[in-house]
């Protein structure tokens, strides 16, 4: 019994981290995110800008954290490009 309670707790934590990683974004952004492996650098930056506009971060630090969580495989330079328009 203790093992299944532990497994349920882990599942709950996994579910929460799944939402935290950007899966709770609007459907049109989520669909584009799923296909981002086929996107050019400019398209990825545009997608990240859309994500930031939907997320409304309060600071550059928060914007970078959100982008790192939602787009972990995207280069830092692209994440910075995406957020610079917002914080000029």
Protein Blocks (a to p, Z undefined) as FASTA:
>chain_A
ZZmmmmmmmmmmmmmmmmmnopagcfklmmmmmmmmmpcfklmmmmmmmmmmmnopabfk
lmmmmmmmmmmmbcfklmmmmmmmmmZZ
